Amino acid sequence: MIITNEWLEANNFGHEYINEFTLRFPSGEADALKVLKKWEELGYFAFAMWLLDELPSKMEPLVIEEYKGGDIYYPGDVHIKKECMLTGDIIVNGTLSVDGKLIVKGGRFILGNVNSKIVVITNDGNISGGVEADNIAIDDSGSIHGDVRTRELTIYADGYILGDVYAEKTNISASGYIYGEVEVVKLSDNK
């Protein structure tokens, strides 16, 4: 998809966005993924998230051999082939799949569904979307805002889930919370 000045005007974007777009893309048009990346660099997160919803969701999945850091905004599925400790934020219009352990901490967040072997959320980290993993651990004000499917869920100090939980085993400390239904289920080996 190509973003143009005319498209921004037709979608009622203010002069600030249009002027910034013209400054960054003097030709008056640019590929939407380039615009998305530039807006993320400039801190226009609300615009970037809105643009993600406007882009076609049938984009080819983005495959990343090894996450080297930074933010990721992508209008489709993202697959990271190795373990991942976020040093940026990830917003996907689809599912983020991580082949190993996914660590979300330090106020970092993921917007989109997550599928991983192990998910660790701590120190104000947040996932807004459904999460499916073999093991999930939430600690130190970490949170999930979405439904959870896991073999084993552990919630430590001030961790919480806003959504329904489907788990084989749960371990919740006195200061951990689940704001939703909890159902003990046997998950198949082929999740």
N, C-alpha and C positions, 0 to 999 in steps of 0.2 A: 504494500500500500504506500502511496506517495502522499505526503503531507504538503499542502501549499498554503500560501497566505489566504487565498480565497476560501479554502476549506476551513481554516481557523476562523475567518470572519463569518462564514455560514453557520458555524457551530457556536457562535456568540462568545468567542474568547476575547478577553479584554485587550486593550492596546498594549499593555505591558508584555503579554505573551507574544503578540504579533510582532512588536518591535524587537523583542529578544530573538524570535525566530528569524526575522529579516537580518539581524546583526550576525547571527550564527550561520545562516544559510542564505547568502546574498543572492543566489539564483532564484529565490522565492519558492523553492521546492526541495524536498529531501525524502529519502526513504524513511518510513516510520520507525524502523529499528534504530537508525542513526539519531533521529529526533528523541526517541525514548532514552537512549544512552546519554545524550547531551543534557536533557532535562534532569536526569538522575544526577549527573555531575554538578549541575547548577542548584540542586536542592528543590526542584519543582516537583515534589513527590505527589501532590494531589493531581497535578496534570498528568504525570506519568502513569498513575494508577487508572485515571479516567481513560487515557489513550489505550492502555492495555485492553480495557473492556471493548473499545471500538475496533480493535484490530481483528482480522479473521482468526478464529481459534483453531483453524486447521493447519497451522504452521507445522513444518517438520519438527520433530523433537530435537532439542538442542542437547548434544552429547558432549560432556566435559570429562576428559580423561582424569584430570586432577584439579580440584578447586584450588586456585592460588590466591584467593582473597577478592575483596571488593563486592560491590552490589551487582545483582543480576535482576534484570527486568526482562521477561520474555512472554510473548503471547501464545504459549503452548506448553507442552511438557518439557521438563529439564531432567536429564539423567547424569548424575555425577558418579563415575565409576570407582572412586576410592573414598575412603573416609573423609569427612568434611567437618572442620571447625569453622563456623562462620566468623568472618571479620567484616562482613558487610551485611546488607539486608537482601532478601530474595523475594521477589514478587513474580508469581507465575500465574498465567491464566490456564491452569491445568494442574498437573502433579509433578512435584519434585521427588525423584527417586534417587536414593543414595545406596550404593552397594554395601557399604560398611556402616560405621558408626557416624551419626550426625549429632554434633554438639552445637547448641544454640545458647549463647550466654552474653552477658555484658550489655543487656538492653537491645540486642540484635533481634530481628524478627523475620518470620517467613509468612507471606500471605499466599495461600494456595494449599492444596492437599499435599501430604507427605507420606512416602512409603520408604522405609529403611529397616535394616536389621535391628539396630539399637538407636534410640533417640534419648538424648540427655538435654534437659532444658534447665538452666540455672541462672542465677544472678540477673533477674528481670528479663530473661529471654522469653520470646513468645512465638507461638505458631497459631495463626488464624486460619483454620481449615481442618479437614479431617486428617487423622493420623493413623497409619497402620504400621505396626512394627512388632518384632518378637518381644522386645523389652523396651519399656519406657520408664525413665526416671525423671522426676520433676522436683526441684529444690529451690530454695532461696528466692521466692517470689516469681519463679518461672511459671508459665501458664500455657494452656492449650484452650483455644476458643473454637471448639468443633468436636465432633464425635470421634471416639477412640476405639480401635480394635487392636488387642495385644494379648500375648500369652501371659506376660507379667507386667504389672503396673506398680510402681512405687512412687508415693508422693511424700516428700519430706517437708521440712519447715517452710510454711507459707506458700507452698506450691498449690496450684489449683487447676481444675478443668471446668470449663463452662460448656457442657455437652454431655451426651450419653456415652457410657463406657460399656464395652463388651470385652470381658477379659476372663482368662482362665484362673488367674491368681491376682489378688490385690493386697497391697501393704500400704496403709495410709496412716501417717503420724497424726498426733492430736491436733497439729496446726495445719494439716493439709486438708483440702476441700475438693469435693466434686459437686457441682451444681448441675445435676441432671440425674437420669436413671442409671443404675448400675445393674448389669446382667452378667451372671457367671455363665460362660459358654465354653464349649470345647471347640477350639479353632482347628480347622483342618491343617494338615501338614503342607498343603499346597495353597498358601494364602495368595 
